[in-house]
Amino acid sequence: MSFTSIQTVAIAALVVYFGRYLKSKFHFIDKYNLPSPVMGGLLVAVVISFLKAQDLMVFEFDKAFEPTLMIAFFASVGYAASYKLLKQGGRAVIYFLLLAIAGLIVQIIAGIGLAKLMDLHPLMGVLTGPVALTGGPGTALAFAPSFETVGVENASIIGLTTAMGGILLGGLAGAPLATYLIHKKTLKDHNYRGHVHVDESNWLKSFIGRDLLLHILALCLIMGLGTALSGWINSLGITLPMYIGSMIVAAIFRNIEDNTSLFKIKFDWIEEIGTVALTLFIAMAIMSLRLEELKNAALPILAFLFVQTLLVVVTAIGPVFWVGGKDYEGAVMAAGYTGFMMGTTANAMANMYSLNQKYGPAPKAFLVVPLVGSCFIDFINAAAITFCLNVFR
C-alpha cells in the first residue's frame, strides 16, 4: 500500500495524536518525558514491521516533506543562538557552556574509542554519543542519512534506539544523583518556605500573537538562504547535513535582530513553528523505520549507553557540581546537565522541577541550564558531528 506525500503527513499527524493519547493513559511515558511522536511512531513502526514480516502488507510512504520539516526545526534552533543572551547569563552560563562542550568532546572520544574496541566503524561511536544523546531523537534522525552514506548501516534505527535509551536513563539518573548530593552534603535552599511556583515562561512560552504569517515567511527566507549556503559548502567537498546552512543563517538573523530589531522576528514564534515541524518530522521518520534490522545492533547499543551514562553521571557529580558552586544550586544544575546530555532539555527541566517541588527553588539553575541545553550546545553539537563526519568518512 502506497501513500502520497500529503497522505504521509496526514498519517504522521495521526501518529502524533496517538502518541499524545498514550501519554495521557500511561504515567511512565509522561514521567520520563518520552516524546509523543516517538512513542506513537514506534508502536506504528512495530505494527508495520510485523505485517511486513508476516507477508501480510507492505506500506510505502512518500516522505517528500521530511527534509523541509527537518530544516525548519534546525533553523529554529539556529535562531536561538543569541550572543546577547549568552552575555546576559554572565559567567555562570559561560562556564556551564564550556563544561557542556567538554562533556561533548568526552562523549565523542569515548564513543570512538569504544567503537574501535568493538571493531565497529568509528562513527558508530559518534552516532551513539553526541548525535543520539546530546542531540536527542531529532538530531539522530536528521543525521542518520549522512552516517549511512559513510558506512554506518541502519543509522536511523540505531540512533533512535540509543536516543530513547538515553532519555530514559537521563530521567532515571538525574534527580536521584542530585538528591544524593543534597543529602550527603546537607544542602538546602535557606530561603525556601514551602512550595514555590516556578515561572515557566523563561523556557517554555505560550504561543500568543497575530504575526504567524510574518514569521512563517521569515523562516522560509532563512531556509532558502540556508540551503543555498549548504549547497555552496558541499560543493567545496565538505560533508555537511543540509540543515547546517539554515542554522548559520538563522543565527546571523537572530543576532542582527537582537541589536537592531530590523526584522521584527520574535524567538517565541520561531521556536513554536520549529517545534511543530520537529513533531511531524519525528513522527514521519519513526513510523517508517525498519525495526527488523535492529536485532544485530542491540548489544553494541547497550555497551555504548552504559559507558556514556557512566561518564555523564561522573561529570555531573564532579565538575558540574563544582562549577555550580558546590551548593544546592550546583546539585540542581547537575540534575539538569544529566537530562540534556543524555536526552533533551525537557528531561533536564523535569529533573530540576522534581527537585524544586521537594527542596525549593534554584533560580540560577533555571536560568543557566535551559540557555545552554536548548540553545548553544545544539549548535556546537551539530558543528562537532559535522567535523567527525568529515574526518572519519
ABEGO torsion letter per residue (X at the ends): XBBBAAAAAAAAAAAAAAAAAAAAABAAAAAAGBBAAAAAAAAAAAAAAAAAAAGABBBBBBAAAAAAAAAAAAAAAAAABBAAAAAAAEAAAAAAAAAAAAAAAAAAAAAAAAAAAAGBBAAAAAAABAAAAAAEAAAAAAAAAAAAAAGBBGAAAAAAAAAAAAAAAAAAAAAAAAAAAAAAAGBBBAABAEBBBBBAAAABBBBBEAAAAAAAAAAAAAAAAAAAAAAAAAAAGBBBBAAAAAAAAAAAAAAAAAAAGAAGBBAAAAAAAAAAAAAAAAAAAAAABBAAAAAAAAAAAAAAAAAAAAAAAAAAABAAAAAAGGBAAAAAAAAAAAAAAABBAAAAAAAAAAAAAAAEBBAAAAAAAAAAAAAAAAAAAAAAAAAAAAAAX
